[in-house]
Amino acid sequence: MTRKQRRLTLIGSAGAVLALALGLILYALKGEIVYFQSPTDITRNTIAAGQRIRLGGLVEEGSIVRSDNAQVAFRVTDMENVVSVTYKGILPDLFREGQGVVTEGVVGPDGVFVADSVLAKHDENYMPKEVAEALKDQGHWQGGEEPAD
């Protein structure tokens, strides 16, 4: 085997190993990718039951219902469509009606979003970036400034 053939074999082997490593990394991360959806996206698109997504919008006025076992039901709206959400756990202190929220979880077979985490705004000027962009796209953004990152 000549030097040129050995070099090409080494480069080809290294390329194959890198391609295999990249394939394994992408396969491992496939289950960790979570896409952001607004209530309109969920109603327009068919989201498979059990698919993990992030739902963002505003907590609808008068929609929060608390039960004894830390179970909370509320509705998230983007001023066009509404999605019902259930969450079991302690909500952030700043969670309230009319405020921006991003929840992460799965859509149940009944169409109710079952959240396992809820994120709320942290001061009077902040709205989650994804929520602000979705509201801007629909012409409902009321803020005078760009949303904070």
C-alpha positions in Angstrom: 0.0 0.0 0.0 1.4 3.4 -1.0 1.5 6.5 1.2 -1.3 8.0 -0.8 -3.6 5.0 -0.4 -2.9 4.8 3.4 -3.7 8.5 3.7 -6.9 8.2 1.8 -7.9 5.1 3.8 -7.2 7.0 7.1 -9.3 10.1 5.9 -12.1 7.8 4.7 -12.1 5.9 8.0 -12.1 9.2 10.0 -15.0 10.5 7.9 -17.0 7.3 8.5 -16.4 7.5 12.3 -17.5 11.2 12.3 -20.6 10.4 10.3 -21.5 7.6 12.6 -21.0 9.8 15.7 -23.1 12.6 14.2 -25.9 10.1 13.4 -25.8 8.8 17.0 -26.0 12.3 18.4 -28.9 13.3 16.2 -30.7 10.1 17.1 -30.2 10.7 20.8 -31.4 14.3 20.6 -34.5 13.5 18.5 -36.6 12.9 21.6 -35.4 16.0 23.4 -36.5 18.6 20.8 -39.6 20.5 21.9 -41.4 22.8 19.4 -43.2 26.0 20.4 -46.9 26.2 19.4 -49.5 28.8 20.0 -53.2 27.9 20.6 -53.9 28.7 16.9 -51.1 26.4 15.8 -52.5 23.6 17.9 -56.1 24.0 16.5 -55.0 24.3 12.9 -52.4 21.6 12.9 -53.1 18.0 14.0 -50.8 17.5 17.0 -50.5 13.8 17.8 -51.6 12.9 21.3 -48.5 12.4 23.4 -46.3 14.6 21.3 -44.2 16.9 23.6 -44.6 20.6 22.8 -44.4 24.1 24.3 -47.7 26.0 24.4 -47.5 29.7 24.8 -50.0 32.6 25.0 -51.9 34.6 27.6 -53.8 33.1 30.5 -57.5 33.8 29.7 -59.3 36.0 32.2 -61.6 34.1 34.5 -60.2 30.7 33.5 -58.1 29.6 36.5 -59.7 26.8 38.5 -57.7 25.4 41.5 -58.5 22.1 43.3 -57.4 20.8 46.6 -54.6 18.5 45.4 -52.5 21.3 43.8 -54.2 20.6 40.4 -54.9 23.7 38.4 -56.9 24.1 35.2 -56.7 27.2 33.0 -57.0 28.2 29.4 -54.3 29.7 27.3 -55.3 32.1 24.4 -53.6 34.0 21.6 -56.7 36.1 21.2 -57.8 33.9 18.3 -58.1 30.4 19.7 -58.1 28.9 23.2 -56.5 25.7 24.6 -57.4 24.2 27.9 -54.5 23.3 30.2 -54.2 21.2 33.3 -51.2 21.3 35.6 -50.4 19.6 38.8 -47.8 21.3 41.0 -46.9 24.7 42.4 -47.3 27.6 39.9 -44.8 30.4 39.7 -45.6 33.4 42.0 -46.2 35.7 39.1 -48.7 33.4 37.3 -52.1 35.2 36.9 -54.8 35.9 34.4 -54.0 38.1 31.5 -50.3 37.5 31.7 -47.9 35.7 29.3 -47.2 32.0 30.0 -45.2 29.2 28.4 -46.2 25.7 29.4 -44.4 22.5 28.4 -46.2 19.1 28.2 -48.3 16.9 25.9 -51.7 17.2 24.3 -54.0 14.5 25.6 -56.4 12.5 23.4 -59.3 14.7 24.6 -57.5 17.8 23.3 -56.6 19.1 26.8 -53.0 20.1 27.2 -51.4 18.4 30.2 -48.5 20.5 31.3 -45.6 19.4 33.5 -43.9 22.8 33.7 -45.2 26.4 33.7 -43.1 29.5 33.1 -44.5 32.9 33.8 -43.2 36.4 33.2 -40.7 37.8 35.7 -41.6 41.5 35.7 -44.1 44.0 34.2 -42.1 44.5 31.0 -41.3 40.9 30.1 -43.2 38.5 27.9 -41.7 35.2 26.7 -40.1 35.7 23.3 -42.1 32.9 21.6 -45.4 34.3 23.0 -44.6 37.9 21.9 -43.7 36.7 18.4 -46.9 34.7 18.1 -49.0 37.6 19.3 -47.1 40.0 16.9 -47.8 37.7 14.0 -51.5 37.8 14.7 -51.5 41.6 15.3 -52.2 41.4 19.1 -48.9 42.6 20.5 -49.6 45.6 22.7 -46.0 46.2 24.0 -44.2 49.4 23.0 -40.8 47.7 22.9 -39.4 44.5 21.6 -39.7 41.6 24.0 -36.7 40.8 26.2 -34.6 37.7 25.4 
